[in-house]
Structures are given as C-alpha cells and as structure tokens.
Amino acid sequence: MDKVFIKYIGGRAVWRDCIYHTGLVFEDGQVREVSAEAAAKLLRHGDVFAAAPGKRVKKADDTEALEKAGALEVERETAAFDAVQDVILQINRMGKDELELYAKANYGQSLDKRKSAENLREAVVQMVHQFGIVQ
C-alpha cells in the first residue's frame, strides 16, 4: 500500500477526522504518513492539509493504528445499521397479531389492535429506533 506524507496546516490546536472516518487526529503542524487513499481525501482540503514530500515524522507515529480503529468503527456502525434494517424488514412482513406479540415480548408495550396494520408497524419500528434491538 502506498503511503503519502501530509501536513496539517489548519490552524486548530487539534483536528480530529469525523468526515472520512479514518480515525486520524492531527496536532497543529503535525506530519503523518497516511495511506494514499486517505491522503487523496484529506488533500482535497488545501486550506487544512498540504503534501509534505519526503518529510520524516518526528514523534511516534500512530497513524496506522488510528486508521485501523477508524475502519473498525465504520464496520461496527455498518453492522448495527444492517441489524436494524433486518429487524425492520421482519416487522414489515408481520400481521397485526404478530406485531402485538412482538411489541409485548420485546418492549413490554401493548398495541391498540383497532389501528391499521400499517400504523402498528410504524409504532413498532419507532420502538426499534427508540429502544434498539432487543435480543
């Protein structure tokens, strides 16, 4: 994997990447050796980053660990999102009786079966979003 040296020139004392989910943290003027993919994304912001060709990193470089942590965090978020979507797909296939049982068993909530199945589905999906997936 190609590595590129980039320098943080943004002016803040500390900058944390929350846009590209690389997990990188830069101090003012810090140079890091990052993957070419991450560098391409970060160097789009010319007022914040500059290429630093051949520049050596002075202090201990934890860039790789931060990039791996960022990738793991993205994987965790994706897995959690996928799990919620799977539950919602299951809910969308349920009838009134199944929705009532699901809400009672997982969330301790009683549903008004006089409402339409679609309204009951919306209520159960709201419970999933509000309380999370119950195992």
N, CA, C and O of each residue as an XYZ file, in Angstrom:
540
protein
N       0.840     -1.173      0.000
C       0.000      0.000      0.000
C       0.889      1.241      0.000
O       1.816      1.351      0.803
N       0.602      2.163     -0.896
C       1.377      3.398     -0.975
C       1.061      4.293      0.207
O      -0.077      4.387      0.667
N       2.110      4.945      0.681
C       1.966      5.890      1.792
C       2.360      7.274      1.308
O       3.243      7.417      0.464
N       1.705      8.288      1.843
C       1.947      9.676      1.472
C       2.082     10.481      2.753
O       1.345     10.259      3.714
N       3.022     11.415      2.767
C       3.184     12.307      3.913
C       2.310     13.525      3.695
O       2.371     14.169      2.648
N       1.490     13.840      4.702
C       0.698     15.063      4.640
C       0.894     15.838      5.938
O       1.159     15.262      6.994
N       0.757     17.145      5.833
C       0.947     18.022      6.985
C      -0.347     18.761      7.262
O      -1.002     19.256      6.345
N      -0.709     18.832      8.531
C      -1.893     19.573      8.941
C      -1.524     21.042      9.075
O      -0.621     21.391      9.835
N      -2.217     21.903      8.339
C      -1.938     23.339      8.371
C      -3.195     24.134      8.719
O      -3.257     25.338      8.471
N      -4.189     23.467      9.290
C      -5.494     24.063      9.529
C      -5.553     25.140     10.580
O      -6.461     25.971     10.547
N      -4.623     25.163     11.512
C      -4.614     26.233     12.494
C      -5.222     25.869     13.842
O      -4.943     26.549     14.829
N      -6.023     24.847     13.923
C      -6.556     24.426     15.219
C      -5.456     23.711     15.993
O      -4.518     23.173     15.405
N      -5.576     23.711     17.299
C      -4.587     23.007     18.117
C      -4.676     21.507     17.857
O      -3.652     20.829     17.774
N      -5.892     20.989     17.730
C      -6.099     19.564     17.462
C      -7.231     19.431     16.455
O      -8.269     20.079     16.583
N      -7.023     18.587     15.455
C      -8.052     18.307     14.442
C      -8.314     16.815     14.410
O      -7.383     16.019     14.280
N      -9.586     16.428     14.528
C      -9.983     15.022     14.522
C     -10.852     14.791     13.292
O     -11.799     15.537     13.045
N     -10.524     13.744     12.515
C     -11.288     13.429     11.311
C     -12.611     12.789     11.681
O     -12.658     11.699     12.250
N     -13.686     13.489     11.348
C     -15.015     12.907     11.542
C     -15.786     12.963     10.224
O     -16.999     12.751     10.200
N     -15.085     13.246      9.136
C     -15.710     13.299      7.814
C     -15.483     11.991      7.067
O     -16.430     11.389      6.562
N     -14.241     11.554      6.996
C     -13.886     10.374      6.209
C     -13.726      9.120      7.049
O     -13.420      8.059      6.505
N     -13.922      9.207      8.359
C     -13.855      8.073      9.271
C     -12.520      7.334      9.205
O     -12.469      6.105      9.248
N     -11.433      8.117      9.099
C     -10.111      7.492      9.128
C      -9.625      7.301     10.553
O      -8.725      6.497     10.796
N     -10.208      8.027     11.499
C      -9.780      7.936     12.888
C      -8.541      8.757     13.192
O      -8.010      8.681     14.300
N      -8.070      9.542     12.231
C      -6.839     10.308     12.407
C      -7.062     11.542     13.277
O      -8.124     12.166     13.249
N      -6.035     11.872     14.044
C      -6.023     13.078     14.859
C      -4.710     13.797     14.556
O      -3.641     13.190     14.614
N      -4.787     15.081     14.235
C      -3.602     15.872     13.932
C      -3.462     17.001     14.937
O      -4.452     17.607     15.346
N      -2.228     17.278     15.332
C      -1.928     18.472     16.100
C      -1.441     19.518     15.119
O      -1.020     19.177     14.013
N      -1.488     20.782     15.497
C      -1.109     21.868     14.592
C       0.311     21.654     14.068
O       1.254     21.530     14.849
N       0.458     21.611     12.736
C       1.751     21.452     12.097
C       2.256     20.018     12.033
O       3.366     19.790     11.551
N       1.493     19.058     12.496
C       1.938     17.662     12.529
C       1.952     17.054     11.131
O       1.086     17.333     10.301
N       2.964     16.211     10.891
C       3.089     15.473      9.640
C       2.829     14.003      9.942
O       3.364     13.444     10.899
N       1.989     13.383      9.099
C       1.696     11.960      9.249
C       1.887     11.273      7.909
O       1.669     11.858      6.847
N       2.300     10.012      7.987
C       2.394      9.173      6.799
C       1.100      8.369      6.740
O       0.885      7.469      7.552
N       0.239      8.696      5.777
C      -1.077      8.065      5.685
C      -1.186      7.296      4.379
O      -0.369      7.466      3.475
N      -2.189      6.460      4.290
C      -2.413      5.713      3.057
C      -2.738      6.689      1.928
O      -3.244      7.786      2.164
N      -2.440      6.274      0.705
C      -2.691      7.125     -0.453
C      -4.175      7.452     -0.569
O      -4.542      8.555     -0.973
N      -5.015      6.505     -0.220
C      -6.467      6.716     -0.281
C      -6.899      7.815      0.697
O      -7.650      8.718      0.327
N      -6.425      7.734      1.937
C      -6.768      8.749      2.934
C      -6.172     10.103      2.545
O      -6.816     11.137      2.720
N      -4.946     10.098      2.018
C      -4.299     11.344      1.620
C      -5.078     12.032      0.506
O      -5.239     13.252      0.521
N      -5.563     11.253     -0.462
C      -6.334     11.839     -1.563
C      -7.568     12.547     -1.031
O      -7.920     13.627     -1.506
N      -8.218     11.954     -0.060
C      -9.416     12.576      0.518
C      -9.065     13.825      1.311
O      -9.712     14.863      1.169
N      -8.030     13.720      2.150
C      -7.676     14.837      3.020
C      -7.073     16.009      2.250
O      -7.304     17.167      2.598
N      -6.295     15.709      1.201
C      -5.647     16.780      0.442
C      -6.625     17.568     -0.420
O      -6.252     18.587     -1.001
N      -7.880     17.108     -0.512
C      -8.902     17.905     -1.193
C      -9.119     19.232     -0.483
O      -9.582     20.206     -1.075
N      -8.778     19.248      0.784
C      -8.965     20.431      1.611
C      -7.623     21.156      1.732
O      -6.909     21.003      2.723
N      -7.295     21.947      0.709
C      -5.998     22.614      0.638
C      -5.751     23.619      1.740
O      -4.599     23.936      2.034
N      -6.803     24.128      2.357
C      -6.629     25.081      3.449
C      -6.360     24.381      4.782
O      -6.026     25.032      5.771
N      -6.505     23.056      4.805
C      -6.325     22.304      6.043
C      -5.110     21.375      5.975
O      -4.437     21.151      6.981
N      -4.831     20.831      4.773
C      -3.727     19.883      4.618
C      -2.857     20.258      3.440
O      -3.321     20.856      2.469
N      -1.575     19.894      3.540
C      -0.627     20.090      2.447
C       0.227     18.838      2.334
O       0.514     18.171      3.328
N       0.626     18.535      1.114
C       1.528     17.406      0.900
C       2.887     17.767      1.482
O       3.328     18.911      1.370
N       3.542     16.815      2.093
C       4.863     17.028      2.675
C       5.789     15.950      2.124
O       6.089     14.982      2.822
N       6.254     16.106      0.861
C       7.044     15.057      0.230
C       8.351     14.782      0.965
O       9.116     15.698      1.267
N       8.590     13.505      1.247
C       9.859     13.089      1.848
C      10.051     13.508      3.285
O      11.116     13.272      3.856
N       9.061     14.118      3.877
C       9.184     14.610      5.254
C       9.130     13.431      6.215
O       8.286     12.548      6.065
N      10.002     13.409      7.182
C      10.006     12.332      8.176
C       9.172     12.759      9.381
O       9.111     13.937      9.732
N       8.550     11.797      9.988
C       7.724     12.048     11.157
C       8.626     12.085     12.381
O       9.434     11.180     12.591
N       8.487     13.138     13.192
C       9.377     13.321     14.328
C       8.968     12.498     15.543
O       9.816     11.845     16.151
N       7.684     12.513     15.911
C       7.276     11.784     17.101
C       6.681     10.437     16.727
O       6.448     10.166     15.549
N       6.439      9.610     17.698
C       5.892      8.277     17.447
C       4.635      8.396     16.593
O       3.732      9.176     16.896
N       4.595      7.615     15.532
C       3.506      7.717     14.572
C       2.501      6.591     14.804
O       2.805      5.414     14.610
N       1.302      6.979     15.221
C       0.250      6.004     15.474
C      -0.815      6.036     14.380
O      -1.961      5.640     14.593
N      -0.410      6.515     13.211
C      -1.352      6.687     12.109
C      -2.019      5.372     11.723
O      -3.236      5.323     11.546
N      -1.237      4.318     11.592
C      -1.797      3.031     11.173
C      -2.842      2.539     12.167
O      -3.906      2.058     11.775
N      -2.536      2.661     13.439
C      -3.479      2.218     14.471
C      -4.762      3.036     14.416
O      -5.859      2.498     14.565
N      -4.615      4.347     14.199
C      -5.801      5.203     14.116
C      -6.639      4.870     12.887
O      -7.868      4.859     12.959
N      -5.982      4.599     11.760
C      -6.727      4.241     10.551
C      -7.467      2.928     10.742
O      -8.611      2.790     10.311
N      -6.817      1.956     11.390
C      -7.476      0.677     11.647
C      -8.659      0.852     12.586
O      -9.712      0.246     12.385
N      -8.487      1.681     13.615
C      -9.579      1.936     14.558
C     -10.746      2.615     13.850
O     -11.907      2.302     14.114
N     -10.434      3.543     12.952
C     -11.483      4.218     12.178
C     -12.227      3.241     11.295
O     -13.451      3.312     11.182
N     -11.497      2.323     10.664
C     -12.136      1.322      9.805
C     -13.006      0.378     10.624
O     -14.090     -0.006     10.183
N     -12.541      0.000     11.815
C     -13.342     -0.870     12.685
C     -14.614     -0.170     13.140
O     -15.674     -0.790     13.222
N     -14.510      1.110     13.432
C     -15.686      1.874     13.851
C     -16.715      1.941     12.728
O     -17.915      1.808     12.973
N     -16.253      2.145     11.509
C     -17.163      2.165     10.362
C     -17.832      0.802     10.204
O     -19.031      0.729      9.935
N     -17.060     -0.285     10.371
C     -17.629     -1.631     10.277
C     -18.683     -1.871     11.349
O     -19.726     -2.465     11.077
N     -18.408     -1.402     12.584
C     -19.379     -1.567     13.671
C     -20.657     -0.802     13.380
O     -21.755     -1.323     13.575
N     -20.516      0.448     12.908
C     -21.694      1.251     12.587
C     -22.498      0.604     11.465
O     -23.727      0.577     11.513
N     -21.813      0.088     10.468
C     -22.488     -0.569      9.344
C     -23.220     -1.818      9.812
O     -24.355     -2.063      9.403
N     -22.574     -2.611     10.670
C     -23.203     -3.825     11.182
C     -24.438     -3.495     12.012
O     -25.459     -4.174     11.903
N     -24.351     -2.456     12.843
C     -25.501     -2.054     13.656
C     -26.641     -1.572     12.770
O     -27.799     -1.914     13.006
N     -26.320     -0.784     11.757
C     -27.335     -0.293     10.824
C     -27.994     -1.460     10.092
O     -29.217     -1.503      9.955
N     -27.179     -2.407      9.621
C     -27.709     -3.574      8.913
C     -28.626     -4.401      9.808
O     -29.659     -4.896      9.355
N     -28.250     -4.552     11.078
C     -29.077     -5.323     12.005
C     -30.439     -4.667     12.196
O     -31.463     -5.350     12.218
N     -30.452     -3.348     12.334
C     -31.718     -2.618     12.481
C     -32.558     -2.776     11.222
O     -33.768     -2.986     11.304
N     -31.927     -2.676     10.068
C     -32.668     -2.820      8.814
C     -33.260     -4.222      8.669
O     -34.370     -4.379      8.161
N     -32.520     -5.238      9.114
C     -33.035     -6.605      9.064
C     -34.282     -6.756      9.933
O     -35.256     -7.390      9.527
N     -34.245     -6.166     11.138
C     -35.401     -6.241     12.033
C     -36.589     -5.510     11.426
O     -37.722     -5.984     11.516
N     -36.343     -4.364     10.813
C     -37.428     -3.605     10.196
C     -38.038     -4.390      9.043
O     -39.255     -4.362      8.856
N     -37.218     -5.085      8.272
C     -37.753     -5.923      7.195
C     -38.655     -7.022      7.757
O     -39.703     -7.330      7.189
N     -38.238     -7.603      8.868
C     -39.065     -8.630      9.503
C     -40.384     -8.036      9.987
O     -41.445     -8.639      9.819
N     -40.310     -6.868     10.579
C     -41.519     -6.201     11.078
C     -42.478     -5.903      9.927
O     -43.692     -6.040     10.074
N     -41.932     -5.498      8.790
C     -42.783     -5.162      7.643
C     -43.532     -6.368      7.084
O     -44.479     -6.197      6.316
N     -43.132     -7.578      7.451
C     -43.810     -8.793      6.988
C     -44.849     -9.294      7.996
O     -45.591    -10.232      7.703
N     -44.905     -8.677      9.174
C     -45.784     -9.157     10.237
C     -47.210     -8.650     10.072
O     -47.455     -7.578      9.519
N     -48.123     -9.443     10.561
C     -49.522     -9.043     10.627
C     -49.808     -8.412     11.978
O     -48.905     -8.263     12.801
N     -51.064     -8.039     12.212
C     -51.446     -7.358     13.457
C     -51.125     -8.193     14.697
O     -50.541     -7.687     15.655
N     -51.501     -9.451     14.676
C     -51.273    -10.300     15.845
C     -49.789    -10.457     16.138
O     -49.370    -10.393     17.294
N     -49.000    -10.662     15.099
C     -47.553    -10.824     15.274
C     -46.918     -9.536     15.784
O     -46.022     -9.574     16.628
N     -47.380     -8.393     15.272
C     -46.855     -7.104     15.731
C     -47.154     -6.891     17.209
O     -46.302     -6.424     17.964
N     -48.385     -7.241     17.616
C     -48.755     -7.073     19.013
C     -47.886     -7.963     19.909
O     -47.404     -7.514     20.948
N     -47.690     -9.209     19.512
C     -46.854    -10.121     20.288
C     -45.397     -9.648     20.343
O     -44.756     -9.708     21.392
N     -44.893     -9.184     19.217
C     -43.504     -8.715     19.150
C     -43.296     -7.515     20.081
O     -42.323     -7.468     20.833
N     -44.217     -6.546     20.024
C     -44.090     -5.350     20.864
C     -44.185     -5.709     22.349
O     -43.451     -5.159     23.170
N     -45.070     -6.611     22.684
C     -45.253     -7.008     24.087
C     -44.043     -7.791     24.586
O     -43.548     -7.535     25.684
N     -43.566     -8.742     23.792
C     -42.449     -9.591     24.217
C     -41.128     -8.834     24.293
O     -40.340     -9.060     25.211
N     -40.880     -7.944     23.345
C     -39.575     -7.283     23.273
C     -39.518     -5.931     23.968
O     -38.462     -5.540     24.466
N     -40.619     -5.218     24.011
C     -40.597     -3.862     24.553
C     -41.590     -3.638     25.686
O     -41.648     -2.548     26.256
N     -42.371     -4.663     26.015
C     -43.327     -4.525     27.105
C     -44.422     -3.525     26.809
O     -45.006     -2.956     27.731
N     -44.709     -3.301     25.546
C     -45.701     -2.307     25.133
C     -46.922     -3.004     24.555
O     -46.798     -3.968     23.801
N     -48.091     -2.514     24.910
C     -49.333     -3.025     24.335
C     -49.711     -2.154     23.151
O     -49.579     -0.932     23.204
N     -50.175     -2.775     22.096
C     -50.606     -2.038     20.908
C     -52.128     -2.079     20.805
O     -52.768     -3.033     21.246
N     -52.681     -1.053     20.231
C     -54.123     -0.964     20.006
C     -54.432     -1.648     18.678
O     -54.172     -1.088     17.613
N     -54.980     -2.842     18.740
C     -55.237     -3.612     17.519
C     -56.368     -3.030     16.672
O     -56.638     -3.524     15.577
N     -57.029     -1.984     17.170
C     -58.066     -1.341     16.365
C     -57.439     -0.501     15.244
O     -58.094     -0.158     14.259
N     -56.155     -0.182     15.423
C     -55.456      0.598     14.393
C     -55.102     -0.307     13.222
O     -55.117     -1.532     13.337
N     -54.785      0.314     12.102
C     -54.418     -0.461     10.914
C     -53.062     -1.136     11.124
O     -52.270     -0.724     11.972
N     -52.818     -2.164     10.346
C     -51.546     -2.886     10.427
C     -50.380     -1.944     10.130
O     -49.321     -2.054     10.748
N     -50.568     -1.028      9.197
C     -49.502     -0.078      8.844
C     -49.168      0.827     10.022
O     -47.995      1.093     10.285
N     -50.192      1.304     10.737
C     -49.938      2.141     11.916
C     -49.231      1.357     13.010
O     -48.355      1.887     13.694
N     -49.609      0.099     13.174
C     -48.940     -0.739     14.165
C     -47.485     -0.976     13.781
O     -46.606     -0.966     14.643
N     -47.224     -1.190     12.491
C     -45.837     -1.362     12.019
C     -45.010     -0.115     12.332
O     -43.886     -0.214     12.824
N     -45.572      1.052     12.045
C     -44.852      2.303     12.325
C     -44.528      2.421     13.810
O     -43.431      2.838     14.182
N     -45.484      2.053     14.652
C     -45.258      2.129     16.097
C     -44.138      1.185     16.524
O     -43.296      1.556     17.342
N     -44.120     -0.022     15.983
C     -43.087     -0.992     16.362
C     -41.725     -0.553     15.822
O     -40.713     -0.697     16.510
N     -41.690     -0.024     14.611
C     -40.422      0.475     14.059
C     -39.901      1.633     14.912
O     -38.697      1.738     15.142
N     -40.794      2.495     15.379
C     -40.370      3.581     16.274
C     -39.766      3.029     17.563
O     -38.792      3.570     18.085
N     -40.359      1.939     18.071
C     -39.791      1.315     19.271
C     -38.386      0.794     19.001
O     -37.496      0.929     19.841
N     -38.188      0.203     17.834
C     -36.859     -0.308     17.472
C     -35.852      0.838     17.436
O     -34.741      0.716     17.951
N     -36.249      1.952     16.823
C     -35.339      3.098     16.735
C     -35.100      3.722     18.107
O     -33.986      4.153     18.404
N     -36.124      3.774     18.938
C     -36.006      4.414     20.234
C     -35.248      3.555     21.237
O     -34.365      4.054     21.936
N     -35.585      2.264     21.315
C     -35.030      1.408     22.343
C     -33.941      0.465     21.852
O     -33.250     -0.160     22.657
N     -33.784      0.360     20.538
C     -32.791     -0.540     19.981
C     -33.347     -1.931     19.789
O     -34.515     -2.202     20.070
N     -32.492     -2.799     19.308
C     -32.884     -4.179     19.046
C     -32.768     -4.961     20.349
O     -31.734     -4.933     21.016
N     -33.837     -5.655     20.697
C     -33.839     -6.483     21.900
C     -33.510     -7.905     21.484
O     -34.143     -8.462     20.588
N     -32.526     -8.482     22.133
C     -32.106     -9.850     21.806
C     -32.849    -10.851     22.629
O     -32.625    -12.053     22.488
